[in-house]
Amino acid sequence: MKYAFSKTFLALMAVGLVTVSCGQSENKPAENINEAVATANAPEEKILNIYNWSDYIAPDTIENFEKETGIKVRYDVFDSNEILHAKLIAKNTGYDIVVPSSNWAKQQIEGGLFQKLDKAKLTNWKNLDEGILKQMEGVDPGNQYLVDWMWSYNTVGINEDKVKAALGDTPMPENAWDLVFNPTYTSKLKACGITYLDTPTDVFQAALHYLNKPVFTASNDDYQAAFDMLMKVRPDIKKFNSGGQIEDLAGGNVCVAFGWAGDFNLARKRSIENKSEQKIVALVPKTGGLIFMDTMAIPADAKHPNNAHLFMNYIMQPKVTAAITNEVTYANPNKAATEFVDEEIRNNKSIYLSDEDIAKLVPAGVEGQEAKRTLTRFYTKFKSGV
Amino acid sequence: MATKQGFFSRLFDGKHAVISIPYFWFIMLAAIPILIILKISLSEMQGTSVSNMIDWSNGWPKLTLNFSSYQFIFSDSLYLKTYLSSIQYALLTTLICLVIGYPFAYFMARSPKHLQPMLLMLIMLPFWTSFLLRIYAWKTLLENNGIINNALMSLGVIDTPIAMMNTSFSLMVGMVYSYLPFMILPLYANLSKLDIRYLEAAADLGTSPFKAFWLITVPLSKAGIIAGSMLVFIPTIGEYVIPELLGGSSTLMIGRVLWNEFFSNNDWPMASAVAVVMILLILVPMAIYNKSQAEAEAK
């Protein structure tokens, strides 16, 4: 009996090993074959699968593209880079266009997960803003893989009246970051509610920036210093939440948020539409916000790369991208589109930043594997106290 | 008849074919995935891919095992604390489910025979709605400006809302609510088979109903108690959705740590190692359960 068991077990092991090693040896050649097949088959089926952030498109963007080209679009949404990254690593996402933030896209480009753009098919490329393209070169040298969708920056958003009431005699700080990182202010704002993004990298990058330390190449001591600083305000933070800040601000559940400038302006727009009394403002910190660009890219194993190029070129039309900006209150990278953007948004200095504020933005970057581990560990300690 | 031929004909006869289906299932859906996780846990992360454990570049396989993930689990107190805290929440959930579920199942089994199918269906009814929706419903009930707080405030019972959401309380409510049916169903199945004549005999011999319950009903329903407890305990240890939606930011659950390793750190080997240790944690109660089942059958 014992003998039989160990034999079965060995067989099991063998089966396991064979499957595992098959999986690996298949990986690379399969990728190349897919790519070759995809480019060789010029007439693609009229299908395009897109994976984009939630709340990030105008209601008629897809509809008009389908009408124009006859291509059927399947549009799925996500709400964190982490999820998208894991899908891309696992391969065979089934998507033809994905929209990672540029700092994540950097790792994905380096990992060979995307295919190069065919610029000949992107005739509207000339509309793009040189400044944004230059910013993108930091993660995508030569702009070979990515087309920016929208961009914004991490900053502080407030409910103006509630914050003024909570602060009382204390005047507003000169540097907006003080509202979320300085205990003098947070202890007062605690009463009306402070919320943070629930993303370890975002929180620590902003904290390091506030402490004037290197944001992406921080040492263990720097992370310790950021952690010590964060722990002082920890008791004042009500909520860690990335997806619900628009709701929380517009509904008056919180009065101060560390998050995405674009979302704060969206909250502002919603509360104006709902005729609510909440006055939401995205602040531009004196020392600068942390820029992020959400970028379109074509996965290496995409089945409809031609359609993907068509869609990218469509988005780069000034009117199309301006309509998205008008809907989601995020700035687009398209210079020719600015004149089609609603005046209110175009003149909003927290969406279309002044040149001075743009110069101050902290460029996007990415931590190494070890640093990421250190900061996630500190973040868990910061959030749960263990 | 040659032995070889005998082997093949035996392999393809109906009886063996039928038995082989669950084995096939087990190998495909349990053994191989677990082996793959084990394999990843012994590898290393290289950028966006997991290192090869077996290197064929020299023409023969060279096996590289990397135990650093396991070393890390035991060197950082976070993991130990999280495992302990997960077990604690799972045990508490199991206990509360048992305390609520036992009388529930008991009275169901004692109720008139024609009512029992309906009662059984009422237990299953919540499953008709999506699990996620039911958890979200608790959110709207327990929030600061949720239904319960608003009702209490308008009745003048309280002045300021009671903070129930994102606490251990809301977490336990969600877990007990979700897993209670898994406790009740095996208990009911067990208790409804209980031979009532034992209790009658006990009463005839002068035992009080209370004493008879502890001396006869409870010991006889041991198998049901164990089955129900396992069905609650095992999934709650690794529960991710309920702590994420209802738990507080300081709630430590292994599901969240696993998510962090996998998504935030992008460290698949570490995430797999955490999962392997968790599987081991679950195997222990499973082994106890199997042993008790075998003993019960032996009787």
Interface residues (C-beta under 8 A of the other chain):
Chain A: L12 M13 V15 G16 L17 T19 V20 S21 Q24 S80 E82 I83 H85 A86 L88 I89 Q107 Q108 E110 G111 G112 L113 T199 P200 T201 K239 F240 N253 Q369 K372 R373 T376 R377 Y379 T380 K381 K383 S384 G385 V386
Chain B: I27 A31 I32 L35 I36 K39 M45 G47 T48 S49 N52 M53 I54 D76 S77 L78 K81 T82 N145 N166 S249 S250 T251 L252 V257 N260 F262 F263 S264 N265 N266 D267 W268
